[in-house]
Amino acid sequence: MMTSSKPAPMPTLFVPHGAGPCFFMEWNPPTAWNAMADFLKGIAATLPAKPTAIVLISGHWLQPTFSVTSAARPWLIYDYHGFPPHTYELRYSAPGEPTLAARIATLLEGASLGGREDALRGFDHGMFIPLKLMFPDADVPVVQLSLRSDFDPLAHIEAGRALQVLRDEGVLIVGSGMSFHNMRGYGDPRFAPISDEFDHWLSAAVESAPEQRDLALQRWEQAPSARLCHPPRAEEHLIPLLVAAGAAGDSIGRKVFSDRVMHTTLSAYRFG
């Protein structure tokens, strides 16, 4: 007697998206971002199947209410400054998914978090820079989800929980940010041990049991060196991790990448 097996749910991810368009330009030293680029290029091969769609939470979109891109063909927002002219000609033609956007807004509303569709918002570089490496054919529909501008940790974990059901439908949920993001710290050797201390705490929190994990992430500000790694009101590059963790549910998290770049430790995490 044959039985049909249920497809494995998609994992959730938190990935570093680098510095502006760093993967598509010359850098000093030339190899600074190579390991991170190779990690991003290899992600698709680790998934249980090709995603039916991607929900990407970027550290570069803040709104008073959780918002989702709902255009069928969102434009690209080159929201980085001072980089070579060719980096403003990069293209990523992934389609939007208005039906999924509407569903996400409904799921967030159902969780009493508020959810707003935005048909005018484009894809920012926190989306198209990493996805150009992860899914270079741009053939997977993408919906981008904003952060809520109050950065409330519990609200972002709960937003992830509201979207958890999408994983069983082949939707890949990706938080895009940086595990260290103090602009004054990049390139400063004094921040190497500081970033290491926070990275050690963050990795232990992610890899703990789900209930403990979510509680620890709610209190991330109390972690060692937390505010040296993510200054007050500038934690937008860490908060996408909380959405990915919320969407993980009971899936266990683990560190899947880490590298030293510009004297700081930068890591990526996977749940499930």
NORJOBEL-V235317 format. One line per field, one symbol per residue. phi: phi as a letter, one per 20 degrees, with the letter a starting at -180 (. if undefined). psi: psi as a letter, one per 40 degrees, with the letter a starting at -180 (. if undefined). burial: + if it has 9 or more other ideal C-beta (glycine too) atoms within 8 Angstrom, else -. A space follows every 10 residues. Layout:
BEGIN
phi: ???
psi: ???
burial: ???
END
This chain:
BEGIN
phi: .eceefgfff fdcccedmdl egfcbfccff egdfffffff fefgfeefaf ffacddddfd cdbfcgccfc ffcfeedeec cndggffedf cbegfebgff gfffgfffff emdmbcecee feeeffefff ffefcffldd fcdedfeefe lfffffffff gfeggfffdn eedcedabfc bdgfefndgf efffffffff ffffffeegg ffgfffffdg fefgmgeeec ggmcefeegg ffffffffme feebfdabbe clmceccccc dn
psi: hhihihihii iiihiheahb fdefiiihid ededdddddd deddeeidih idihhhhiee hhidihiihe idgiihhgfi ieiiddeeei ihfhiagddd dddddddddd efehhhihed hahieedddd ddddgdefeh ihhhhiihee fhdddddddd ddeddddeee hhhhhhbheh ghdedhehdd eddddddddd ddddddeiid ddddddddfd deihededdg ihefededdd ddddddedbe hiiiheiiih hfeihhiiii h.
burial: --------++ ++++++++-+ +++++----- -++--++-++ --+---+--- +-+++++++- +-+--+++++ +--+-+---+ --+---+--+ -+-+-+++-+ +++++++++- +-+-++++-- ++++++++++ +++++--+-+ ++++++++-- +-+-++++++ ++++-++--+ ++++++++++ ++--++---- ++-++++++- +++-++++-+ -+++-+++++ --+-++-+++ ----++++++ ++++++++-- +++++-+-+- +-++++++++ ++
END
